Structure formats: C-alpha cells, structure tokens
Amino acid sequence: MTVMNYLLAILLPPLSIVFAGRPFLGVIIFFIWLPALFFSGGLTHPMFVLLAWFIIFQGRESRARD
C-alpha cells in the first residue's frame, strides 16, 4: 500500500495525504494545490509531491516506532 501511495503522490498529492491518514491536512493542501497548479502552470507541483512524500514517510516512521 505504501508504494502505491508514493506513486499516487506524483499525480494527486492531496489525495495521497488523505490516504496517509491526514484527511484534514489533505483538504487544506487541496485548496492550496489547485490554484497554485493553475496560476504557476504546474511549476509548484513538485513542491507538493515532496510534501506528500514527507508526510507518507513520517506516518510510516511513526507507525514503525509504535
């Protein structure tokens, strides 16, 4: 499931954040990501992909410690 979530983060970072267990943050990121995607012409998309990867990794690490 984690590999699929990393791949989903490339296409739809907010949805990937929701699947990582952070639904509230995913909704907030969606409302920031959508206008940023259109106004910048896609130049900000890699920033959101990295954010999603970081949140997925952080969630995986916290579950491994428990």
KOLFILO-463466 format. One record per residue: residue number from 1; residue in three letters; x, y negated, z negated of N, C-alpha, C, O in turn; chain. Coordinates in pm, 1 decimal, always signed. Layout:
<nodes>
<node n="NUM" res="ALA" n_east="X" n_north="Y" n_up="Z" ca_east="X" ca_north="Y" ca_up="Z" c_east="X" c_north="Y" c_up="Z" o_east="X" o_north="Y" o_up="Z" chain="A"/>
...
</nodes>
This chain:
<nodes>
<node n="1" res="MET" n_east="+82.4" n_north="+119.7" n_up="+0.0" ca_east="+0.0" ca_north="+0.0" ca_up="+0.0" c_east="+86.7" c_north="-125.9" c_up="+0.0" o_east="+48.9" o_north="-226.9" o_up="+59.4" chain="A"/>
<node n="2" res="THR" n_east="+201.2" n_north="-120.7" n_up="-65.3" ca_east="+286.3" ca_north="-239.0" ca_up="-74.5" c_east="+344.0" c_north="-277.0" c_up="+61.3" o_east="+350.7" o_north="-395.3" o_up="+94.8" chain="A"/>
<node n="3" res="VAL" n_east="+385.5" n_north="-178.4" n_up="+139.5" ca_east="+441.0" ca_north="-207.8" ca_up="+271.8" c_east="+334.7" c_north="-273.1" c_up="+359.9" o_east="+364.1" o_north="-367.0" o_up="+433.8" chain="A"/>
<node n="4" res="MET" n_east="+212.9" n_north="-223.9" n_up="+352.0" ca_east="+105.1" ca_north="-282.4" ca_up="+430.0" c_east="+78.9" c_north="-426.8" c_up="+387.0" o_east="+48.2" o_north="-512.2" o_up="+470.3" chain="A"/>
<node n="5" res="ASN" n_east="+91.1" n_north="-453.6" n_up="+258.2" ca_east="+68.1" ca_north="-588.8" ca_up="+209.3" c_east="+178.3" c_north="-683.6" c_up="+257.4" o_east="+150.7" o_north="-799.5" o_up="+288.2" chain="A"/>
<node n="6" res="TYR" n_east="+302.2" n_north="-635.5" n_up="+264.1" ca_east="+410.1" ca_north="-718.6" ca_up="+318.8" c_east="+385.3" c_north="-749.4" c_up="+466.0" o_east="+410.5" o_north="-861.5" o_up="+510.3" chain="A"/>
<node n="7" res="LEU" n_east="+337.2" n_north="-653.7" n_up="+541.4" ca_east="+307.2" ca_north="-676.7" ca_up="+683.4" c_east="+187.8" c_north="-770.9" c_up="+699.8" o_east="+186.2" o_north="-855.1" o_up="+789.6" chain="A"/>
<node n="8" res="LEU" n_east="+88.9" n_north="-756.3" n_up="+613.1" ca_east="-26.7" ca_north="-845.5" ca_up="+616.9" c_east="+14.3" c_north="-988.6" c_up="+583.4" o_east="-45.0" o_north="-1084.0" o_up="+634.0" chain="A"/>
<node n="9" res="ALA" n_east="+114.9" n_north="-1003.4" n_up="+498.8" ca_east="+162.7" ca_north="-1137.2" ca_up="+461.6" c_east="+217.4" c_north="-1212.7" c_up="+581.8" o_east="+215.4" o_north="-1335.8" o_up="+583.2" chain="A"/>
<node n="10" res="ILE" n_east="+265.6" n_north="-1141.9" n_up="+681.6" ca_east="+317.5" ca_north="-1208.5" ca_up="+800.7" c_east="+203.7" c_north="-1272.7" c_up="+880.5" o_east="+220.0" o_north="-1381.7" o_up="+935.3" chain="A"/>
<node n="11" res="LEU" n_east="+90.2" n_north="-1206.2" n_up="+887.0" ca_east="-22.2" ca_north="-1257.3" ca_up="+965.9" c_east="-115.5" c_north="-1348.1" c_up="+886.3" o_east="-151.1" o_north="-1456.6" o_up="+932.2" chain="A"/>
<node n="12" res="LEU" n_east="-154.9" n_north="-1303.8" n_up="+767.3" ca_east="-250.9" ca_north="-1377.2" ca_up="+685.0" c_east="-201.5" c_north="-1385.2" c_up="+540.2" o_east="-243.4" o_north="-1305.3" o_up="+456.4" chain="A"/>
<node n="13" res="PRO" n_east="-114.2" n_north="-1479.3" n_up="+510.6" ca_east="-58.8" ca_north="-1486.9" ca_up="+375.3" c_east="-162.9" c_north="-1501.2" c_up="+263.6" o_east="-147.3" o_north="-1436.6" o_up="+159.9" chain="A"/>
<node n="14" res="PRO" n_east="-269.5" n_north="-1583.2" n_up="+279.4" ca_east="-365.4" ca_north="-1593.7" ca_up="+169.5" c_east="-436.7" c_north="-1460.5" c_up="+138.8" o_east="-460.0" o_north="-1428.5" o_up="+22.3" chain="A"/>
<node n="15" res="LEU" n_east="-470.3" n_north="-1385.0" n_up="+240.5" ca_east="-535.8" ca_north="-1256.3" ca_up="+218.9" c_east="-441.2" c_north="-1158.9" c_up="+150.1" o_east="-483.1" o_north="-1079.1" o_up="+66.2" chain="A"/>
<node n="16" res="SER" n_east="-316.2" n_north="-1165.8" n_up="+185.2" ca_east="-216.2" ca_north="-1081.6" ca_up="+122.1" c_east="-202.4" c_north="-1115.4" c_up="-26.0" o_east="-184.2" o_north="-1025.8" o_up="-108.4" chain="A"/>
<node n="17" res="ILE" n_east="-210.7" n_north="-1242.6" n_up="-60.2" ca_east="-202.9" ca_north="-1284.5" ca_up="-200.7" c_east="-323.9" c_north="-1232.8" c_up="-277.3" o_east="-311.2" o_north="-1192.2" o_up="-392.8" chain="A"/>
<node n="18" res="VAL" n_east="-439.8" n_north="-1233.9" n_up="-215.0" ca_east="-560.1" ca_north="-1179.2" ca_up="-279.6" c_east="-542.7" c_north="-1030.6" c_up="-306.3" o_east="-577.1" o_north="-982.8" o_up="-414.4" chain="A"/>
<node n="19" res="PHE" n_east="-489.8" n_north="-957.1" n_up="-209.3" ca_east="-467.5" ca_north="-813.2" ca_up="-227.3" c_east="-358.0" c_north="-782.6" c_up="-328.6" o_east="-352.1" o_north="-672.0" o_up="-382.5" chain="A"/>
<node n="20" res="ALA" n_east="-271.7" n_north="-879.8" n_up="-354.7" ca_east="-165.4" ca_north="-861.7" ca_up="-453.8" c_east="-218.0" c_north="-878.8" c_up="-595.5" o_east="-143.6" o_north="-862.7" o_up="-692.3" chain="A"/>
<node n="21" res="GLY" n_east="-346.0" n_north="-911.5" n_up="-607.7" ca_east="-406.5" ca_north="-922.5" ca_up="-740.1" c_east="-417.2" c_north="-1064.5" c_up="-791.2" o_east="-437.8" o_north="-1084.7" o_up="-910.8" chain="A"/>
<node n="22" res="ARG" n_east="-404.1" n_north="-1162.3" n_up="-705.6" ca_east="-414.5" ca_north="-1303.1" ca_up="-745.1" c_east="-522.6" c_north="-1372.2" c_up="-661.4" o_east="-490.3" o_north="-1456.3" o_up="-577.6" chain="A"/>
<node n="23" res="PRO" n_east="-651.5" n_north="-1337.9" n_up="-682.7" ca_east="-757.5" ca_north="-1390.9" ca_up="-595.5" c_east="-775.5" c_north="-1542.5" c_up="-603.8" o_east="-797.3" o_north="-1607.4" o_up="-501.6" chain="A"/>
<node n="24" res="PHE" n_east="-766.6" n_north="-1598.9" n_up="-722.7" ca_east="-784.8" ca_north="-1743.5" ca_up="-736.9" c_east="-674.5" c_north="-1818.6" c_up="-663.3" o_east="-701.8" o_north="-1915.9" o_up="-592.9" chain="A"/>
<node n="25" res="LEU" n_east="-552.2" n_north="-1774.7" n_up="-679.0" ca_east="-439.5" ca_north="-1836.5" ca_up="-609.4" c_east="-452.2" c_north="-1818.2" c_up="-458.2" o_east="-416.3" o_north="-1907.5" o_up="-381.4" chain="A"/>
<node n="26" res="GLY" n_east="-503.0" n_north="-1703.2" n_up="-415.7" ca_east="-522.6" ca_north="-1678.4" ca_up="-273.6" c_east="-621.3" c_north="-1775.9" c_up="-210.2" o_east="-600.6" o_north="-1821.6" o_up="-97.7" chain="A"/>
<node n="27" res="VAL" n_east="-727.9" n_north="-1807.5" n_up="-282.2" ca_east="-827.2" ca_north="-1903.3" ca_up="-230.7" c_east="-766.9" c_north="-2042.9" c_up="-222.3" o_east="-787.7" o_north="-2114.1" o_up="-124.1" chain="A"/>
<node n="28" res="ILE" n_east="-692.8" n_north="-2081.9" n_up="-324.7" ca_east="-628.7" ca_north="-2213.7" ca_up="-323.3" c_east="-528.2" c_north="-2223.0" c_up="-208.7" o_east="-524.4" o_north="-2323.1" o_up="-137.2" chain="A"/>
<node n="29" res="ILE" n_east="-447.3" n_north="-2119.3" n_up="-191.5" ca_east="-348.8" ca_north="-2117.5" ca_up="-84.1" c_east="-417.6" c_north="-2121.5" c_up="+52.1" o_east="-366.2" o_north="-2183.6" o_up="+145.1" chain="A"/>
<node n="30" res="PHE" n_east="-533.8" n_north="-2055.8" n_up="+65.1" ca_east="-606.2" ca_north="-2058.1" ca_up="+192.3" c_east="-643.9" c_north="-2200.5" c_up="+231.0" o_east="-628.9" o_north="-2240.0" o_up="+346.6" chain="A"/>
<node n="31" res="PHE" n_east="-693.6" n_north="-2278.3" n_up="+132.7" ca_east="-735.4" ca_north="-2415.1" ca_up="+163.1" c_east="-617.8" c_north="-2508.7" c_up="+187.0" o_east="-636.8" o_north="-2618.2" o_up="+239.9" chain="A"/>
<node n="32" res="ILE" n_east="-498.8" n_north="-2469.2" n_up="+149.9" ca_east="-378.9" ca_north="-2546.0" ca_up="+183.1" c_east="-319.3" c_north="-2495.7" c_up="+314.6" o_east="-272.1" o_north="-2574.7" o_up="+396.3" chain="A"/>
<node n="33" res="TRP" n_east="-321.7" n_north="-2363.0" n_up="+334.4" ca_east="-259.5" ca_north="-2299.7" ca_up="+450.7" c_east="-329.2" c_north="-2336.3" c_up="+581.3" o_east="-262.7" o_north="-2366.4" o_up="+680.4" chain="A"/>
<node n="34" res="LEU" n_east="-461.1" n_north="-2334.0" n_up="+582.2" ca_east="-535.6" ca_north="-2357.2" ca_up="+706.1" c_east="-508.8" c_north="-2494.8" c_up="+766.4" o_east="-472.7" o_north="-2502.7" o_up="+883.8" chain="A"/>
<node n="35" res="PRO" n_east="-524.9" n_north="-2604.4" n_up="+690.4" ca_east="-492.1" ca_north="-2734.7" ca_up="+751.7" c_east="-343.6" c_north="-2748.7" c_up="+785.5" o_east="-308.3" o_north="-2808.9" o_up="+886.9" chain="A"/>
<node n="36" res="ALA" n_east="-256.8" n_north="-2693.2" n_up="+700.7" ca_east="-112.5" ca_north="-2701.7" ca_up="+728.2" c_east="-78.6" c_north="-2628.6" c_up="+857.1" o_east="+8.3" o_north="-2672.2" o_up="+932.6" chain="A"/>
<node n="37" res="LEU" n_east="-146.3" n_north="-2518.6" n_up="+882.2" ca_east="-122.1" ca_north="-2441.4" ca_up="+1003.9" c_east="-158.5" c_north="-2521.6" c_up="+1128.6" o_east="-85.6" o_north="-2519.7" o_up="+1227.7" chain="A"/>
<node n="38" res="PHE" n_east="-271.2" n_north="-2591.8" n_up="+1123.1" ca_east="-315.7" ca_north="-2667.4" ca_up="+1240.3" c_east="-241.1" c_north="-2799.5" c_up="+1256.8" o_east="-206.3" o_north="-2837.0" o_up="+1368.8" chain="A"/>
<node n="39" res="PHE" n_east="-216.1" n_north="-2870.1" n_up="+1146.9" ca_east="-151.8" ca_north="-3001.0" ca_up="+1158.5" c_east="-4.0" c_north="-2991.8" c_up="+1192.7" o_east="+50.4" o_north="-3081.6" o_up="+1257.0" chain="A"/>
<node n="40" res="SER" n_east="+61.4" n_north="-2884.2" n_up="+1150.6" ca_east="+204.6" ca_north="-2872.3" ca_up="+1179.2" c_east="+231.3" c_north="-2789.5" c_up="+1304.5" o_east="+345.9" o_north="-2778.1" o_up="+1348.0" chain="A"/>
<node n="41" res="GLY" n_east="+127.7" n_north="-2732.7" n_up="+1361.9" ca_east="+146.5" ca_north="-2649.5" ca_up="+1479.9" c_east="+208.8" c_north="-2514.8" c_up="+1447.8" o_east="+268.5" o_north="-2452.2" o_up="+1535.4" chain="A"/>
<node n="42" res="GLY" n_east="+196.0" n_north="-2469.5" n_up="+1325.2" ca_east="+249.1" ca_north="-2339.9" ca_up="+1285.6" c_east="+387.7" c_north="-2345.1" c_up="+1223.6" o_east="+443.0" o_north="-2241.0" o_up="+1188.1" chain="A"/>
<node n="43" res="LEU" n_east="+444.5" n_north="-2463.2" n_up="+1210.0" ca_east="+579.7" ca_north="-2473.8" ca_up="+1154.9" c_east="+585.3" c_north="-2442.3" c_up="+1004.9" o_east="+690.9" o_north="-2404.7" o_up="+954.0" chain="A"/>
<node n="44" res="THR" n_east="+473.6" n_north="-2457.3" n_up="+934.3" ca_east="+472.7" ca_north="-2429.9" ca_up="+790.3" c_east="+438.3" c_north="-2284.3" c_up="+758.8" o_east="+445.8" o_north="-2242.5" o_up="+643.3" chain="A"/>
<node n="45" res="HIS" n_east="+401.3" n_north="-2208.2" n_up="+859.3" ca_east="+360.1" ca_north="-2069.9" ca_up="+836.0" c_east="+469.2" c_north="-1985.4" c_up="+768.7" o_east="+437.0" o_north="-1908.9" o_up="+677.9" chain="A"/>
<node n="46" res="PRO" n_east="+595.5" n_north="-1995.7" n_up="+808.5" ca_east="+698.8" ca_north="-1915.2" ca_up="+739.8" c_east="+709.3" c_north="-1945.3" c_up="+589.8" o_east="+742.8" o_north="-1856.7" o_up="+511.2" chain="A"/>
<node n="47" res="MET" n_east="+681.1" n_north="-2068.4" n_up="+550.6" ca_east="+684.4" ca_north="-2103.1" ca_up="+408.7" c_east="+577.4" c_north="-2024.5" c_up="+332.0" o_east="+603.1" o_north="-1977.2" o_up="+221.3" chain="A"/>
<node n="48" res="PHE" n_east="+459.6" n_north="-2010.6" n_up="+389.1" ca_east="+352.7" ca_north="-1936.8" ca_up="+323.5" c_east="+379.1" c_north="-1786.4" c_up="+325.3" o_east="+339.7" o_north="-1715.6" o_up="+232.7" chain="A"/>
<node n="49" res="VAL" n_east="+445.0" n_north="-1737.8" n_up="+429.1" ca_east="+483.9" ca_north="-1596.7" ca_up="+433.1" c_east="+582.1" c_north="-1566.8" c_up="+321.0" o_east="+568.6" o_north="-1465.7" o_up="+252.1" chain="A"/>
<node n="50" res="LEU" n_east="+680.2" n_north="-1653.2" n_up="+301.9" ca_east="+776.0" ca_north="-1634.0" ca_up="+192.9" c_east="+708.7" c_north="-1642.3" c_up="+56.7" o_east="+743.1" o_north="-1566.7" o_up="-34.1" chain="A"/>
<node n="51" res="LEU" n_east="+613.7" n_north="-1732.7" n_up="+41.8" ca_east="+538.9" ca_north="-1742.8" ca_up="-83.1" c_east="+462.2" c_north="-1614.2" c_up="-110.7" o_east="+462.4" o_north="-1564.7" o_up="-223.4" chain="A"/>
<node n="52" res="ALA" n_east="+397.4" n_north="-1560.5" n_up="-9.6" ca_east="+321.7" ca_north="-1436.3" ca_up="-26.1" c_east="+415.0" c_north="-1320.4" c_up="-60.2" o_east="+382.9" o_north="-1238.7" o_up="-146.6" chain="A"/>
<node n="53" res="TRP" n_east="+530.5" n_north="-1312.3" n_up="+6.8" ca_east="+626.8" ca_north="-1205.8" ca_up="-23.5" c_east="+675.7" c_north="-1216.4" c_up="-167.0" o_east="+692.1" o_north="-1114.9" o_up="-234.7" chain="A"/>
<node n="54" res="PHE" n_east="+699.4" n_north="-1339.0" n_up="-214.2" ca_east="+745.2" ca_north="-1359.0" ca_up="-351.2" c_east="+638.5" c_north="-1314.5" c_up="-451.1" o_east="+670.9" o_north="-1251.0" o_up="-551.4" chain="A"/>
<node n="55" res="ILE" n_east="+512.9" n_north="-1346.8" n_up="-425.2" ca_east="+404.4" ca_north="-1308.7" ca_up="-516.0" c_east="+385.4" c_north="-1157.5" c_up="-516.2" o_east="+360.8" o_north="-1098.8" o_up="-621.6" chain="A"/>
<node n="56" res="ILE" n_east="+396.4" n_north="-1093.3" n_up="-400.0" ca_east="+385.7" ca_north="-947.0" ca_up="-393.0" c_east="+499.8" c_north="-883.1" c_up="-471.3" o_east="+477.8" o_north="-790.0" o_up="-548.7" chain="A"/>
<node n="57" res="PHE" n_east="+621.0" n_north="-932.7" n_up="-451.3" ca_east="+737.7" ca_north="-878.4" ca_up="-521.2" c_east="+725.8" c_north="-899.2" c_up="-671.9" o_east="+757.8" o_north="-809.5" o_up="-749.8" chain="A"/>
<node n="58" res="GLN" n_east="+680.2" n_north="-1016.5" n_up="-712.6" ca_east="+664.3" ca_north="-1046.8" ca_up="-854.3" c_east="+561.3" c_north="-954.4" c_up="-918.5" o_east="+582.1" o_north="-906.0" o_up="-1029.8" chain="A"/>
<node n="59" res="GLY" n_east="+451.0" n_north="-929.9" n_up="-849.3" ca_east="+348.9" ca_north="-839.0" ca_up="-901.6" c_east="+399.3" c_north="-696.2" c_up="-911.9" o_east="+366.9" o_north="-625.1" o_up="-1007.0" chain="A"/>
<node n="60" res="ARG" n_east="+478.0" n_north="-654.6" n_up="-814.9" ca_east="+534.3" ca_north="-520.0" ca_up="-817.0" c_east="+633.6" c_north="-504.1" c_up="-931.6" o_east="+636.4" o_north="-400.2" o_up="-997.6" chain="A"/>
<node n="61" res="GLU" n_east="+714.8" n_north="-606.3" n_up="-955.2" ca_east="+812.0" ca_north="-602.2" ca_up="-1064.4" c_east="+744.1" c_north="-600.8" c_up="-1201.1" o_east="+787.2" o_north="-529.5" o_up="-1291.7" chain="A"/>
<node n="62" res="SER" n_east="+637.9" n_north="-679.8" n_up="-1215.3" ca_east="+568.6" ca_north="-684.0" ca_up="-1345.2" c_east="+498.5" c_north="-551.1" c_up="-1374.3" o_east="+489.5" o_north="-509.9" o_up="-1489.9" chain="A"/>
<node n="63" res="ARG" n_east="+449.4" n_north="-484.4" n_up="-1270.8" ca_east="+387.2" ca_north="-353.1" ca_up="-1292.2" c_east="+491.4" c_north="-247.4" c_up="-1325.1" o_east="+462.9" o_north="-152.8" o_up="-1398.5" chain="A"/>
<node n="64" res="ALA" n_east="+612.5" n_north="-262.8" n_up="-1271.1" ca_east="+718.9" ca_north="-166.5" ca_up="-1298.6" c_east="+768.1" c_north="-178.7" c_up="-1441.9" o_east="+811.1" o_north="-79.7" o_up="-1501.2" chain="A"/>
<node n="65" res="ARG" n_east="+762.3" n_north="-299.0" n_up="-1498.4" ca_east="+806.6" ca_north="-319.1" ca_up="-1636.8" c_east="+705.1" c_north="-265.4" c_up="-1737.2" o_east="+742.0" o_north="-227.0" o_up="-1848.3" chain="A"/>
<node n="66" res="ASP" n_east="+579.3" n_north="-262.4" n_up="-1699.4" ca_east="+474.5" ca_north="-216.2" ca_up="-1793.9" c_east="+472.5" c_north="-67.4" c_up="-1811.7" o_east="+390.6" o_north="-15.4" o_up="-1887.4" chain="A"/>
</nodes>
